[in-house]
């Protein structure tokens, strides 16, 4: 089958790929247009900000310290009346939401340093 001028396709200039730049420019160009990746970065940023501000949230929002135990509230159901028990409590009455905020932190950062 011979190709003639009538059957040849002409690609418009506007649909051509953008000119290649450096490796990092191409990576950031593709990254900025990927909505799922941007959403994942936003979620990770929010979790990082919450973990950094965990002591402030536990003290001023939930009014519950990380070390605090309340044996009268063991296995408390989640409730909105007391924000400290927004996700319930564990077997010794500790707030799960406060423990979750502190749990986002890296274990090596929260571990006490030895003086050796």
Beta strands, then each sheet from edge to edge (+ up, - down):
end
